[in-house]
């Protein structure tokens, strides 16, 4: 008895279009958070420090639609974490073996904290990336505090940009989370009794879970 298993086409999966809208506003603000330090320090005649300060703009990539009270705390820790990564990378750059061990520790710590506290975001990738980039810069341990200070200031700028929405819509993330749940329920009602019902049910459960956490 021959059994044929129908597997999805690789080409079909590759050409599937994600229906989620592109987060153009987040992309623009992330670019702004990285671009302003470069522009300011370029005008002051020090492009090198501007490029270092731009690394603090990675902080904005950890901005997600969660309540502003939680977001403020989360981003503050991200700023401190990136600043520490730059400081350690500058200090340990002359010692490759110690740098490699430290990179592993940074990655493991970030992954553990993001998993333990259920933080939404790219986890350890940017902490490790920034540490690795810092160790690849010209070796200058004496500039550790200068580089860390630049990152701290640009990270604080990212924090301020992320908090601007609180002045206009302080409960916006919570409202959007509830709205998304009602939209998912409405979509489920529309497809009851059809082949799309199972997918809609999963979407509703995921939406309810996310809204509950928010």
C-alpha positions as CSV (number, residue, x, y, z in Angstrom):
1,X,0.0,0.0,0.0
2,X,1.6,3.2,-1.1
3,X,1.1,6.3,0.9
4,X,1.7,9.7,-0.6
5,X,2.5,12.6,1.8
6,X,1.7,16.0,0.3
7,X,4.4,18.4,1.4
8,X,4.2,22.2,0.9
9,X,6.2,23.6,-1.9
10,X,9.4,25.3,-0.9
11,X,8.9,27.9,-3.7
12,X,5.3,28.5,-2.6
13,X,6.5,29.1,1.0
14,X,9.2,31.5,-0.2
15,X,6.7,33.6,-2.2
16,X,4.1,33.9,0.5
17,X,3.4,37.5,1.3
18,X,3.2,38.5,5.0
19,X,-0.1,40.4,5.5
20,X,1.3,42.4,8.4
21,X,1.9,46.1,7.5
22,X,5.5,47.3,7.4
23,X,6.4,49.2,10.6
24,X,7.6,52.2,8.7
25,X,7.2,54.5,11.7
26,X,9.4,52.3,13.8
27,X,12.0,52.1,11.1
28,X,12.0,55.9,10.6
29,X,12.4,56.5,14.4
30,X,15.1,53.9,14.7
31,X,17.0,55.7,11.9
32,X,16.4,59.0,13.6
33,X,17.8,57.6,16.9
34,X,21.0,56.5,15.2
35,X,21.3,59.4,12.8
36,X,21.0,62.4,15.2
37,X,24.1,61.5,17.2
38,X,26.1,61.1,13.9
39,X,24.8,64.5,12.7
40,X,25.5,66.3,15.9
41,X,29.1,65.0,16.3
42,X,29.8,65.5,12.6
43,X,28.9,69.1,13.0
44,X,31.2,69.2,16.1
45,X,34.0,67.9,13.9
46,X,34.3,64.3,15.2
47,X,32.7,61.8,12.9
48,X,34.4,58.9,14.6
49,X,32.7,59.5,17.9
50,X,29.5,60.1,16.0
51,X,29.6,56.6,14.5
52,X,30.3,55.1,17.9
53,X,27.4,57.0,19.4
54,X,25.1,55.7,16.7
55,X,25.4,52.3,18.2
56,X,23.2,53.5,21.1
57,X,20.4,53.9,18.5
58,X,20.1,50.1,18.5
59,X,18.1,50.7,21.7
60,X,15.1,51.7,19.7
61,X,15.0,48.3,18.1
62,X,13.8,46.9,21.4
63,X,10.7,49.2,21.3
64,X,7.5,47.1,21.1
65,X,3.8,47.9,21.7
66,X,3.8,47.2,25.5
67,X,2.5,49.6,28.2
68,X,4.8,52.6,28.5
69,X,5.5,51.9,32.2
70,X,7.0,48.6,31.2
71,X,8.7,50.0,28.1
72,X,10.4,52.7,30.1
73,X,12.0,50.1,32.5
74,X,12.9,47.7,29.7
75,X,14.6,50.3,27.5
76,X,16.5,51.7,30.5
77,X,18.0,48.3,31.1
78,X,18.7,47.9,27.4
79,X,20.6,51.2,27.4
80,X,22.6,50.1,30.5
81,X,23.3,46.7,28.9
82,X,24.5,48.2,25.6
83,X,26.7,50.8,27.5
84,X,28.2,48.0,29.5
85,X,28.9,45.9,26.4
86,X,30.7,48.8,24.8
87,X,32.7,49.5,28.0
88,X,33.8,45.9,28.3
89,X,34.5,45.6,24.6
90,X,36.9,48.5,24.8
91,X,38.6,47.3,27.9
92,X,39.0,43.7,26.8
93,X,39.9,44.3,23.1
94,X,43.6,43.6,23.7
95,X,42.7,40.1,25.1
96,X,41.0,37.9,22.4
97,X,40.4,34.8,24.6
98,X,38.9,36.8,27.5
99,X,36.8,38.7,24.9
100,X,35.5,35.5,23.5
101,X,34.5,34.2,26.9
102,X,32.9,37.5,27.8
103,X,30.9,37.5,24.6
104,X,29.5,34.1,25.5
105,X,28.6,35.4,29.0
106,X,26.8,38.4,27.6
107,X,24.8,36.3,25.1
108,X,23.8,33.8,27.7
109,X,22.9,36.4,30.3
110,X,20.7,38.4,27.8
111,X,19.0,35.2,26.6
112,X,18.2,34.2,30.1
113,X,16.9,37.6,31.2
114,X,14.7,37.9,28.1
115,X,13.3,34.5,28.6
116,X,12.8,34.8,32.4
117,X,11.1,38.1,32.2
118,X,9.3,37.4,28.9
119,X,10.7,40.5,27.2
120,X,9.6,41.0,23.6
121,X,12.4,41.8,21.3
122,X,15.6,40.6,19.5
123,X,17.1,39.2,22.7
124,X,20.9,39.0,22.9
125,X,21.7,39.6,19.2
126,X,22.5,43.3,19.5
127,X,24.3,43.1,22.8
128,X,26.6,40.5,21.3
129,X,26.9,42.4,18.0
130,X,27.8,45.7,19.7
131,X,30.4,44.0,21.9
132,X,31.9,42.3,18.9
133,X,32.0,45.6,17.0
134,X,33.7,47.4,19.9
135,X,36.4,44.8,20.2
136,X,37.1,45.3,16.5
137,X,37.6,49.0,16.8
138,X,41.1,50.5,17.2
139,X,42.4,49.2,20.6
140,X,42.2,52.1,23.0
141,X,41.3,51.0,26.5
142,X,41.8,54.6,27.8
143,X,38.7,55.6,25.8
144,X,36.4,53.1,27.5
145,X,34.6,55.8,29.5
146,X,34.3,58.1,26.5
147,X,32.8,55.5,24.3
148,X,30.5,54.3,27.1
149,X,29.4,57.9,27.7
150,X,28.6,58.4,24.1
151,X,26.5,55.2,24.0
152,X,24.7,56.2,27.2
153,X,23.7,59.6,25.8
154,X,22.5,58.2,22.4
155,X,20.7,55.4,24.2
156,X,19.0,58.0,26.4
157,X,18.0,59.8,23.2
158,X,16.4,56.6,21.9
159,X,14.6,56.2,25.3
160,X,13.2,59.8,24.9
161,X,12.0,59.2,21.3
162,X,10.3,56.0,22.4
163,X,8.5,57.8,25.3
164,X,7.1,60.6,23.1
165,X,3.9,58.7,22.4
166,X,3.1,58.7,26.1
167,X,2.3,62.4,26.0
168,X,-0.3,61.9,23.2
169,X,-1.8,58.5,23.9
170,X,-0.6,57.1,27.3
171,X,-2.7,53.9,27.0
172,X,-2.2,53.4,23.3
173,X,-0.5,50.0,23.5
174,X,-3.2,48.6,25.8
175,X,-6.0,49.9,23.6
176,X,-4.4,48.4,20.4
177,X,-4.0,45.1,22.2
178,X,-7.7,44.9,23.1
179,X,-8.7,46.1,19.6
180,X,-6.6,43.4,18.0
181,X,-8.4,40.7,20.1
182,X,-11.8,41.9,19.0
183,X,-10.7,42.0,15.4
184,X,-9.5,38.4,15.7
185,X,-12.8,37.4,17.3
186,X,-14.7,39.1,14.4
187,X,-12.6,37.2,11.9
188,X,-13.3,33.9,13.6
189,X,-17.0,34.5,13.5
190,X,-16.8,35.2,9.7
191,X,-15.0,31.9,9.0
192,X,-17.0,29.6,11.3
193,X,-17.7,26.3,9.5
194,X,-15.0,26.8,6.9
195,X,-11.5,25.5,6.3
196,X,-10.0,28.6,7.8
197,X,-11.7,28.2,11.2
198,X,-8.7,26.4,12.8
199,X,-6.3,29.1,11.8
200,X,-8.6,31.8,13.1
201,X,-9.0,29.9,16.4
202,X,-5.2,29.8,16.9
203,X,-5.0,33.5,16.0
204,X,-7.7,34.3,18.6
205,X,-5.9,32.3,21.3
206,X,-2.6,34.0,20.6
207,X,-4.2,37.4,20.5
208,X,-5.9,36.8,23.9
209,X,-2.6,35.6,25.4
210,X,-0.7,38.6,24.2
211,X,-3.5,41.0,25.3
212,X,-3.5,39.3,28.8
213,X,0.2,39.8,29.1
214,X,-0.1,43.4,28.1
